[in-house]
Amino acid sequence: MSEQPQTAFVTKNNTGALFSNRYKAKDGQPDRTGTVAFNDEEFRISAWDNVSKTNTKYMSLALAVKGDWTQRGKGVLFRNGFKNAENTNDYSGNITVDGDEYIVTGWDKMSAKGLAYVSLSFQSKDDLHPMGVGKEEKDTALDDNIPF
């Protein structure tokens, strides 16, 4: 039986994954790391497990360009306290990337090699409204030359 060649994992647009950071050596380093893609550009995502003043657990997110580590985005991810079905998301939150806002949804998954990770999906907030209201400024000046 011949072995199938290994292919590199390709992150699709508006998706990504977070894995436990097995190289964490200090408190300031992220608890989870992974890769995400926006507009055909790949980013490194880092997440820190936190607890709010009201004792709510959440993950603080940061995005950086792979290679030069320039920060390009920040966000937050909360555990879904209302999960009522197997396919319902385990996490939800938001993130801003280069000024564009996205809704983040995550699911706890297990890789083929037995590694636990969070599968991420991103949806532009503009896509949530059919007119994309809020993305662009609208010209509200009145035109007195219109004959009606």
Buried (B, 14 or more C-beta within 10 A) or exposed (E): EEEEEEEEEEBEEBBBBBBBBEEEEEEEEBBBBBBBBBEEEBBBBBBBEEEEEEEEEBBBBBBBBEEEEEEBBEBBBBBBEEEEEEEEBBBBBBBBBEEBBBBBBBBEEEEEEEEEBBBBBBEBBBEEEEEEEEEEEEEEEEEEEEEE
